[in-house]
Structures are given as C-alpha cells and as structure tokens.
Amino acid sequence: MGMRQVTFEIPDELADRFDREVPAAEQSNEMTNLLRRRLTPELTDEQWAAAIDALNTDPDIALLERQMDALSGDGLDEYPWDEPASR
C-alpha cells in the first residue's frame, strides 16, 4: 500500500492537545486509525444478525466453546479473586 502526505487544517487548541498527548512517532499511525474507523461503514441490524448466525453455526467456534466449557469444570472457583486468601 502506498502512502500519501495529506495536509488539512484543525483548530490550534486541538492540534496542541494532539501534540501533547500523542508522541510524534505515533501521530501518523493514530490519524490513520482514526480515519479508518470513521470511514468504515456501520453494520445494519440485519448484517449483525447474519454475522452472529454465521458464528453460531461455525464448527471451529463450537469446538472452542466446548474447550472453554471443559476448562471451567476443573474444580476452580469461577472468581477466586473475590475472596481474600486467609492467613
């Protein structure tokens, strides 16, 4: 993928904050990510439903779910960090 330098104007206040909060070496990447997110179309409810249906019928996902279920049956408390250790 090629790269192109783009020049645009933003308010001084925003530019100053961007310079303070985003290291110079990361600024191009950060702008690329922001633009990519903004230009990515949102899925409709129907598209989300189709994606979920595809995942629910995927044999690899079913296998992963079975493996995760098997791990949860190892005798460990589900949330062992909720109770402080006794001394």
MDAnalysis code that builds the backbone (N, CA, C; Angstrom):
import MDAnalysis as mda
import numpy as np

u = mda.Universe.empty(261, n_residues=87, atom_resindex=np.repeat(np.arange(87), 3), trajectory=True)
u.add_TopologyAttr("name", ["N", "CA", "C"] * 87)
u.add_TopologyAttr("resid", np.arange(1, 88))
u.add_TopologyAttr("resname", ["MET", "GLY", "MET", "ARG", "GLN", "VAL", "THR", "PHE", "GLU", "ILE", "PRO", "ASP", "GLU", "LEU", "ALA", "ASP", "ARG", "PHE", "ASP", "ARG", "GLU", "VAL", "PRO", "ALA", "ALA", "GLU", "GLN", "SER", "ASN", "GLU", "MET", "THR", "ASN", "LEU", "LEU", "ARG", "ARG", "ARG", "LEU", "THR", "PRO", "GLU", "LEU", "THR", "ASP", "GLU", "GLN", "TRP", "ALA", "ALA", "ALA", "ILE", "ASP", "ALA", "LEU", "ASN", "THR", "ASP", "PRO", "ASP", "ILE", "ALA", "LEU", "LEU", "GLU", "ARG", "GLN", "MET", "ASP", "ALA", "LEU", "SER", "GLY", "ASP", "GLY", "LEU", "ASP", "GLU", "TYR", "PRO", "TRP", "ASP", "GLU", "PRO", "ALA", "SER", "ARG"])
u.atoms.positions = np.array([
    [0.853, -1.169, 0.000],
    [0.000, 0.000, 0.000],
    [0.899, 1.232, 0.000],
    [0.606, 2.148, -0.879],
    [1.367, 3.387, -0.934],
    [0.974, 4.335, 0.191],
    [1.766, 5.346, 0.353],
    [1.490, 6.350, 1.379],
    [1.437, 7.710, 0.715],
    [0.602, 8.588, 1.263],
    [0.486, 9.936, 0.745],
    [0.457, 10.897, 1.931],
    [1.161, 11.982, 1.797],
    [1.125, 13.018, 2.818],
    [-0.096, 13.899, 2.552],
    [-0.875, 14.156, 3.612],
    [-2.099, 14.938, 3.486],
    [-2.005, 16.132, 4.430],
    [-2.399, 17.281, 3.931],
    [-2.393, 18.488, 4.751],
    [-3.828, 18.948, 4.942],
    [-4.205, 19.233, 6.177],
    [-5.527, 19.768, 6.466],
    [-5.423, 20.664, 7.684],
    [-6.433, 21.474, 7.891],
    [-6.415, 22.431, 8.989],
    [-7.324, 21.960, 10.112],
    [-6.824, 22.120, 11.345],
    [-7.623, 21.854, 12.536],
    [-7.384, 23.005, 13.503],
    [-8.291, 23.223, 14.443],
    [-8.120, 24.324, 15.393],
    [-6.816, 24.180, 16.184],
    [-6.189, 25.317, 16.498],
    [-4.927, 25.319, 17.251],
    [-5.036, 24.529, 18.547],
    [-6.136, 24.721, 19.256],
    [-6.323, 24.034, 20.545],
    [-6.262, 22.518, 20.377],
    [-6.896, 22.014, 19.334],
    [-6.901, 20.573, 19.080],
    [-5.517, 20.091, 18.644],
    [-4.863, 20.858, 17.803],
    [-3.515, 20.493, 17.352],
    [-2.541, 20.466, 18.525],
    [-2.630, 21.454, 19.413],
    [-1.747, 21.493, 20.582],
    [-1.986, 20.282, 21.478],
    [-3.246, 19.949, 21.691],
    [-3.558, 18.792, 22.547],
    [-3.062, 17.496, 21.900],
    [-3.244, 17.366, 20.599],
    [-2.768, 16.183, 19.871],
    [-1.255, 16.055, 20.015],
    [-0.540, 17.162, 19.853],
    [0.919, 17.150, 20.003],
    [1.343, 16.758, 21.410],
    [0.592, 17.213, 22.425],
    [0.928, 16.885, 23.816],
    [0.636, 15.432, 24.157],
    [-0.478, 14.918, 23.658],
    [-0.958, 13.602, 24.102],
    [-0.521, 12.424, 23.233],
    [-0.121, 12.698, 21.993],
    [0.275, 11.612, 21.102],
    [1.733, 11.841, 20.699],
    [2.615, 10.898, 21.059],
    [4.025, 11.058, 20.687],
    [4.188, 11.248, 19.178],
    [5.142, 12.075, 18.789],
    [5.354, 12.413, 17.378],
    [5.503, 11.168, 16.503],
    [6.190, 10.157, 17.005],
    [6.414, 8.947, 16.215],
    [5.123, 8.162, 15.975],
    [4.075, 8.427, 16.751],
    [2.815, 7.688, 16.630],
    [1.707, 8.498, 15.960],
    [1.953, 9.759, 15.645],
    [0.887, 10.624, 15.169],
    [0.312, 10.190, 13.818],
    [1.144, 9.815, 12.868],
    [0.622, 9.382, 11.566],
    [-0.225, 8.125, 11.717],
    [0.254, 7.176, 12.503],
    [-0.488, 5.944, 12.722],
    [-1.820, 6.233, 13.421],
    [-1.810, 7.115, 14.387],
    [-3.038, 7.459, 15.108],
    [-4.058, 8.102, 14.168],
    [-3.621, 9.015, 13.325],
    [-4.537, 9.647, 12.365],
    [-5.070, 8.622, 11.371],
    [-4.219, 7.700, 10.927],
    [-4.665, 6.649, 10.016],
    [-5.755, 5.810, 10.672],
    [-5.543, 5.427, 11.933],
    [-6.540, 4.626, 12.654],
    [-7.846, 5.386, 12.841],
    [-7.761, 6.669, 13.181],
    [-8.969, 7.473, 13.357],
    [-9.748, 7.590, 12.049],
    [-9.053, 7.849, 10.959],
    [-9.719, 7.955, 9.662],
    [-10.323, 6.621, 9.233],
    [-9.587, 5.555, 9.452],
    [-10.088, 4.230, 9.072],
    [-11.377, 3.905, 9.834],
    [-11.388, 4.196, 11.146],
    [-12.599, 3.936, 11.938],
    [-13.765, 4.788, 11.456],
    [-13.492, 6.038, 11.143],
    [-14.560, 6.960, 10.713],
    [-15.122, 6.555, 9.361],
    [-14.296, 6.021, 8.487],
    [-14.727, 5.694, 7.137],
    [-15.241, 4.270, 6.985],
    [-15.158, 3.470, 8.030],
    [-15.674, 2.111, 7.991],
    [-17.178, 2.163, 8.222],
    [-17.964, 1.635, 7.287],
    [-19.415, 1.713, 7.456],
    [-19.879, 0.869, 8.636],
    [-20.921, 1.360, 9.303],
    [-21.504, 0.604, 10.408],
    [-22.390, -0.499, 9.842],
    [-22.443, -1.616, 10.542],
    [-23.285, -2.720, 10.102],
    [-24.743, -2.448, 10.464],
    [-25.634, -2.870, 9.590],
    [-27.060, -2.782, 9.896],
    [-27.411, -3.911, 10.867],
    [-28.607, -3.846, 11.450],
    [-29.061, -4.913, 12.340],
    [-29.087, -6.253, 11.607],
    [-29.482, -6.217, 10.355],
    [-29.542, -7.450, 9.567],
    [-28.140, -8.021, 9.340],
    [-27.169, -7.146, 9.108],
    [-25.794, -7.610, 8.913],
    [-25.228, -8.196, 10.200],
    [-25.515, -7.550, 11.344],
    [-25.073, -8.095, 12.628],
    [-25.704, -9.468, 12.858],
    [-27.004, -9.589, 12.585],
    [-27.691, -10.865, 12.780],
    [-27.075, -11.951, 11.901],
    [-26.766, -11.617, 10.656],
    [-26.148, -12.594, 9.758],
    [-24.770, -13.006, 10.257],
    [-24.000, -12.050, 10.770],
    [-22.666, -12.362, 11.301],
    [-22.778, -13.269, 12.527],
    [-23.725, -12.984, 13.394],
    [-23.920, -13.803, 14.598],
    [-24.364, -15.209, 14.208],
    [-25.282, -15.307, 13.251],
    [-25.716, -16.626, 12.785],
    [-24.543, -17.419, 12.222],
    [-23.683, -16.746, 11.465],
    [-22.512, -17.417, 10.900],
    [-21.599, -17.939, 12.005],
    [-21.402, -17.123, 13.047],
    [-20.559, -17.569, 14.165],
    [-21.202, -18.723, 14.919],
    [-22.507, -18.655, 15.107],
    [-23.206, -19.699, 15.864],
    [-23.219, -21.036, 15.136],
    [-23.011, -21.039, 13.835],
    [-23.005, -22.293, 13.083],
    [-21.601, -22.711, 12.655],
    [-20.598, -21.979, 13.079],
    [-19.205, -22.278, 12.719],
    [-18.692, -23.428, 13.582],
    [-18.261, -24.531, 12.973],
    [-17.790, -25.676, 13.764],
    [-16.539, -25.354, 14.588],
    [-15.685, -24.476, 14.099],
    [-14.494, -24.100, 14.865],
    [-14.881, -23.343, 16.133],
    [-15.887, -22.490, 16.043],
    [-16.366, -21.752, 17.214],
    [-17.009, -22.717, 18.205],
    [-17.778, -23.679, 17.685],
    [-18.409, -24.680, 18.556],
    [-17.348, -25.472, 19.312],
    [-16.276, -25.845, 18.624],
    [-15.181, -26.568, 19.270],
    [-14.536, -25.714, 20.355],
    [-14.288, -24.461, 20.058],
    [-13.708, -23.551, 21.038],
    [-14.604, -23.417, 22.263],
    [-15.916, -23.324, 22.053],
    [-16.852, -23.227, 23.171],
    [-16.804, -24.492, 24.032],
    [-16.744, -25.661, 23.379],
    [-16.654, -26.911, 24.140],
    [-15.354, -26.962, 24.947],
    [-14.262, -26.508, 24.344],
    [-12.980, -26.494, 25.056],
    [-13.029, -25.544, 26.254],
    [-13.650, -24.401, 26.072],
    [-13.764, -23.443, 27.185],
    [-14.663, -24.008, 28.290],
    [-15.751, -24.671, 27.900],
    [-16.629, -25.299, 28.889],
    [-15.883, -26.362, 29.674],
    [-15.031, -27.130, 28.994],
    [-14.263, -28.176, 29.669],
    [-13.288, -27.570, 30.668],
    [-12.714, -26.433, 30.333],
    [-11.791, -25.775, 31.254],
    [-12.492, -25.274, 32.502],
    [-13.732, -24.853, 32.371],
    [-14.440, -24.304, 33.527],
    [-14.825, -25.402, 34.514],
    [-14.741, -26.662, 34.122],
    [-15.080, -27.759, 35.011],
    [-13.878, -28.326, 35.736],
    [-12.844, -27.516, 35.952],
    [-11.617, -28.032, 36.554],
    [-11.605, -27.963, 38.076],
    [-12.729, -27.587, 38.682],
    [-12.787, -27.544, 40.130],
    [-12.356, -26.218, 40.730],
    [-11.901, -25.299, 39.936],
    [-11.519, -23.993, 40.453],
    [-12.759, -23.126, 40.615],
    [-12.731, -22.262, 41.617],
    [-13.819, -21.307, 41.759],
    [-13.837, -20.419, 40.525],
    [-15.029, -20.002, 40.151],
    [-15.130, -19.175, 38.944],
    [-14.391, -17.862, 39.119],
    [-14.503, -17.258, 40.308],
    [-13.850, -15.982, 40.580],
    [-13.043, -16.093, 41.870],
    [-11.911, -16.756, 41.829],
    [-11.155, -16.979, 43.077],
    [-10.633, -15.687, 43.688],
    [-10.576, -14.599, 42.941],
    [-10.033, -13.363, 43.471],
    [-11.056, -12.580, 44.284],
    [-12.332, -13.025, 44.299],
    [-13.357, -12.308, 45.071],
    [-13.140, -12.452, 46.574],
    [-12.608, -13.578, 46.987],
    [-12.416, -13.852, 48.403],
    [-10.935, -13.687, 48.740],
    [-10.618, -12.870, 49.750],
    [-9.207, -12.733, 50.119],
    [-8.678, -14.047, 50.699],
    [-7.419, -14.295, 50.457],
    [-6.797, -15.509, 50.991],
    [-6.702, -15.399, 52.500],
    [-6.982, -16.498, 53.190],
    [-6.872, -16.486, 54.652],
    [-5.412, -16.618, 55.041],
    [-5.064, -15.963, 56.147],
    [-3.671, -16.012, 56.595],
    [-3.538, -16.738, 57.884],
])
